[in-house]
Amino acid sequence: MRKALSIAAIAVVALTVAPSASAKSDQTRSLISPATCASITKLANEGKPVPDPSILHDADSVPSYFKSGVLKYKVADDFPYREQLDAAVAEWNDALDGKASLKEVAPSEADDDTIAIIYKPEPNGYVQGTAYPDHGMLFIKAATAQYPEALQGTIAHELGHMMGAGHSCAHALMAGANQNPISYHVTPLDAVAVLQGQFD
């Protein structure tokens, strides 16, 4: 029982320690009501558009480095979690269905529209991530890969912020701090948060 609780606690921390990405974009955006979440999640799961997709966005416009619909990223040489990063990118690319995409570039090919994915170890053992869209940087802070699914979900969540998705609803990858349960995987609502009103 204790092991299950500590894994659950880390799972909550994994996707909820990065509110700075949405807070930086627009301090007035608030949590989506449970009734609205139920409605838009149902629509997204059915492949239908949601009304007012702006409630799913971090800001009123897509980040400048993502305007082309391709999120180019470079990875720090010391980044130790390539398996989880690659899996998170593959999930996003599958969910975005060619309407937008993520693409790794070599550091020598990076330009001003390339974001950086950086490893910053934290001794406390938590899986954490922080997105800084205004600065084109994404930090993953983890002491170990003891919780690989939480790590993959954290990376995917922060990539969502880098593409302009804000915190949304329970059961979604982009669920915020008080929206449980969370998903460690990209859901249809997460894809809507990136695509609808921006790339569709």
Beta strands, then each sheet from edge to edge (+ up, - down):
strand 1: 70-75
strand 2: 101-104
strand 3: 114-119
strand 4: 128-132
strand 5: 137-141
sheet 1: 2+ 1+ 3+ 5+ 4-
end
